[in-house]
Amino acid sequence: MRISRLPTRVRLSGAVLVVVAAVVLALIVATWPAQTDDGERPQRPRRSERAVPPPAPAERETTAEPERATYEPKQRQPRPNIVLITTDDQSDAELRFMPRTRRLLGAAGIEFTDAINPHPLCCPARAEILTGEYAHNNGVRHNDGPHGGWSAFVADNEKENLGPWLRRAGYRTAFVGKNLNEYTFAAPRPRGWDFFSPTGERTYSYYGTTFYNDGRPRGFGDKYVADIVRDESVRLIKAWAAEPEPFFLWASHVGPHAAYVDGWRSPVPARRHAGLFGDLQVSTRAKASFNEADVSDKPPFISRRGKLSLVKLTKQVRDRARSLQAIDQANARTIRALRRSGELDDTLVVFVSDNGFLLGEHRYFGKDVPYDEALQVPLLARGPGIEPGTTSRATASMVDLAPTFLDYAGVLDDVRAAGHTDGISLRPVWAEVAPVNDTSLIQAGTSDPEALAAFGWAWRGVRTGRYTYTRWWDGFEELYDRRRDPGELRNVAGQALYRGVRRELRRRYERLADCTGVRECEQQDFGAVPSPR
């Protein structure tokens, strides 16, 4: 409390001074936050316990063009905050290196063991998150080229994406970290974000990265990139927890993506973690698909490859695990900030990687291929309506995230009525009151002129709970029965036994290839999954 200075002419007796001091001390003690048994401050009152006036997001608009009319949410306040945390190129198996994240999100919420990104590449993945749409609808098919990068995204989605949608719904919105590929600070500031701070210069250097900082580009000295994303996230949570509006925060981490420091190399860990995992071995060596002995049934893209160097791969695997440690710590700090601010119980927190990653399976190191290690991603969530300690085998997809967030915000129907989003809301799924369609469209774009001219994509196909079918741009087909062949070692596309299966999966692919909207893309009833005969 502020105490005004008394005029110097006023003379107080000693007794009066004692009384005044006692009153001041009592007021300070009464207002000082108590300590909990674990040494942390108690939570602030939950959002549902606070009076919440109606939001006025239009007053916060920072773009020159006026914002559209705000949505009228189906449910009234309180609506939960939403915190999305993403990593870059993390395989599902690498979640084992993040014990805090597994405890604070997985054990305290739900883990999807068969979540996928149907377009396993960085830029298309982020476009799917922002739009809830497949690449043939949002226009972002690749990292670069005529159908890739930031320019492809803003061409069709600048006004209609998760930021503007949630802002119209009355949310404060923030983005911190890695953006879509080819983004630069020279690009116009996108609408829909109260705080917008993507990385610009030295995104993949891990140290010395510059952030947009809401239009005032800022370097953070010699600070590690994950620590910057962490501290900016915590700062926003503390600031916005005191406000009546709910908030949406996307913390987009760079790790464990390869680093660019005078050329591409393995990820750069935080210095405090550089000495960890010195004895870590390549766990994928135990797979039959590791440095696969016979790849003659794979497409030329794979079959021409030699075996990978175990020494080089070991270096990569260790640095990838090291780079995840700072993110694991950041996730714990984010949860702690939500708890201390009183917002944790009223916040949906989702953790996911943009795509999976192959670590030597099929002689391949990377992503953007139709094999399960690239398609599957770690997906954890905690928050309102989620039973702690839940596990789901439902095939949740990256295009389902935006519809889920919009559902919590109470405006999913409004956005769908305007012709947007292809995915489903996962709220009924983790409440176990709705099934997930068994068949998902999978695809990958390309910047190769020959492939663009011949097919427009690198490959496309479908994935079901049992099968993966892919058609490459040159006509090569792959079909794997993952129930009988979980390592995807035997391409059965040409086998007579699977002729009917291939025919049915082709039909499903053709039905989904140009799908639009949730009814066509995610809610088609294809009937029973075929069996080989």
Secondary structure, 3 states (H helix, E strand, C coil): CCCCCCCCCCCCCHHHHHHHHHHHHHHHHHHCCCCCCCCCCCCCCCHHHCCCCCCCHHHHCCCCCCCCCCCCCCCCCCCCEEEEEEECCCCHHHHHHCHHHHHHHHCCCEEECCCECCCCCHHHHHHHHHHCCCHHHHCCCECCCCCEHHHHHHHHHCCCCHHHHHHHCCCEEEEEECCCCCCCCCCCCCCCCCEEEEECCCCCCCECCEECHHHCCEECCCCEHHHHHHHHHHHHHHHHHCCCCCEEEEEECCCCCCEECCCEECCCCCHHHCCCCCCCCCHHHHCCCECCCCCCCCCHHHHCCCCCCHHHHHHHHHHHHHHHHHHHHHHHHHHHHHHHCCCHHHEEEEEEECCCCEECECCCEECCCCCHHHHECCEEEECCCCCCCEEECCCCEHHHHHHHHHHHHCCHHHHHHCCCCCCCCCHHHHCCCCCCCCCEEEEECCCCHHHHHHCCCCEEEEECCCEEEEEECCCCEEEEECCCCCCCCCCCCCCHHHHHHHHHHHHHHHHHCCCCHHHHHCCCCCCCCCCCC
